[in-house]
Amino acid sequence: MSNFRFAKDYLQHRFKAKNRHGLHSPFVYRLVDEVIYDFRAKKVYNEVEKLRSNNKTGALPKVDQLLYRLVEDMKPGNLMVLGQVDGVTKLYLQKAVAETEINTDLDNSGKLDFVLIDANEKGQALKYVEDCLPKVYDNTMLVLNGIYKNDVIRQAWQQIKLNPKVTVTVDLFWIGLVFFRGGQVREDFCIRF
C-alpha cells in the first residue's frame, strides 16, 4: 500500500474516532478508560524496549505496550499467537502473564482466551479468524495487528466485523479488537489511540 493511502486512512480514522467520552457500553468504556488509555510508565516497558533498540523490530512500542496491558488485564489461561509476530511483541505478551505459555498451534488448543493475529500476512487474517471461531466463547478476545496495512487486510477487517458471532469490535487503527460477548448489543467502535 502506498504511503499516501496509509496517511489518508490514518487521517480518516482520527477524524471519526472517539475517545472514552460518549461511550454507552460499560464494557468498552472500562476497557478504554482503564486499559487502552493507561499511559502510566511500567518497569517492564524499559526492560523490553532496551531489547527493541538492539533488534530494530518494526512494531510500534505503543502497540506492544497496549498488548501487554490487554493481556495483563485479561489474565488469559491460554494465549495464542498466529502469524509472524516479532520477538519483542511476544516478550511483552509473556511478561504480562508469565505463568501462561504462548501457543502457536491452533489445532492443539481448547477454548481460546486471547489470540493475537498478525494481519500482515496477505489473505491469512480472515482464515485465522475463521479457524478460531469454533473455539471462541463469551470471554475470548481476538486482536488483529495491522488492520489498515493493505487492501486485503482492510477488507478482511470489514468481513470480520460482519460475522454474526462477533458482538463488539474496537478499531484502534493500528490494531483491531474483536469480542464475542453473549448478551452484548452488537456494536463497532472506532477509538482514538
N, C-alpha and C positions, 0 to 999 in steps of 0.2 A: 504494500500500500504506500502511496506517496505521502511525503511529509505534509503536503497541503491537505490531503483528505483527513489525516490524523488530527491536524490542528483544527480543521473545521469541525470534526466530531467532538473534539475536546471543548471548543467554544460553545457548541450547541448543548453539550451536556451541562456545562457551567451555567448556561442561561436558564435551562429548565430545572436544574437540580435544586432541591430544597435542603434546608438544614433541619435540625430536630424540631423546630417550632412549627406548629401546624400539623404534626403527625397525629393521626387519630387512632393509630394502632398502638396500644400499650406495649405489645411485644417489640415492635420496631422502634418505638420511642426509647425504650430501655436499652436496646441494642445500640442505637445511635449515641445516646447520651452517655452510657457507661462503658461502652467498648470501642466503638468507632471513633468517638471524639475524646477518648482518653489519651491525651498527648503528653502525659507526665513521663519524664525520663525514667527508665528502668535500668538497673545494673546490667541485665542481660544484653541490652542494646549495645553498650560499649564493648562487651566481650565479643559479641558476634560481628559487629561492624569492623573490628580490627582484622578479622579474617576476610571480610569482603574487600577491604583495601588491598590486601595481599593477593586475592584471587581475581579481582576485577570482574566480578559477575555482573550480569546485565539487569538483574531485578532491582526495583526501586526499594531503598531502605524503608520508606514509609509503608509500602505494601507488605513487605516481610514483617514489619513490626505490627501491622494490623493483623496479619495472620497469626502471629504469636498471641495477641490479645484475644482473638476469636477462640483459639484453641484453649488458652488458659481459662477463659470464661466458661466455655462449654464443658471442659474436662471429659473429652470423649473416651469411651472404653476402647474404641478402635479408631485408628487414624489411617486413612487410605490416601495414597498419592498415585495419580495416574498421569502418565506423560513424562516429559523431560523437565523435571523440577531441579533447579540447581542446588548444590550442596549447602549454601548459606541459608536458603529457604528451608530446607529440610532440618538444618540445625536449629533454626528458630522454632519449628514445629516440635522437635524433640525436646527442647528446653522448656516448652510450655507445659508439657505433661511427660516428665522423664520416665514415669513408670509404664507408659504406653508405647508399644512398638509401632513403628511406621511400616505399614503393609503396602506392597505394590502389586499383589496378586488378587484380583477381584474374584477369581474362581475359588480361592481358598479362604473366603471371608463369610461371616454370617451377616447379621443385620449391620448396616452401615451407620456410624455416628457422624463422622466428619470425613469428607472427601475433598481433596484438592485436585483439580483437574487442570493440567496445563493446556489451555486452549490455543496455544501457539502452533500445535500440530494441525496442519490442514486436514479438514474433514473428520478429525478424531473427536472433537469436543462433543458433538451430538451423539456419536456412537458410545462414548464413555458414559454419558448421562443415561442413555437408553439401557446400557448394560447394568447400570446401578439401580434402575427403577424397581426391579423385583426385590431389592434388599433394603429399600428405604422405609422409614417409619416416621411417626409424628415428630421425633426429635432430630432427624437427620438434617445436616447442613452440607450442601454441596457448594464449593467455591470454584468458580471458573476464572482462571487467570488470563488476562489479555483479551477481554471481550470485544474490543474495538481494533484489534491488531490488523485484521484484514477483512475483506468482504465475506469470505466463507465463515469465519468465526462470528462476525456480526449477524449473519443470517441464522447461524446455529443458535445464538443467544435469543433471537426473536422466536425461534421454534420452541426452544426450551421453555420460555415464558408462557407459551400457549398450551403446554402439556397439561391435561386435566388433573394429574396427580400433584402438580405444583400449585401451592396456595399463596406463597409470598416470594417475591424476588426483590432484591435490593441492588440497583445499578450504581456502583461507585466509580464508574468509568474504567479504572484500572482492573477491577475485578467485579464479578457478579456473584451475589449470594442467592442461593435457592433453598427454599424451605418447603416442607411437606406437612404442615400442621393441620391436623384434623380439627374441625370446628372453627377454623380461622376463616374470615372473609377473604376472598380472592383479591389480592392487591399487588401492584407493581410500584415500587418506589424508586425514585431517582434522587440520590443523596449526594450532596457536595462533600468531597473528601480531599 
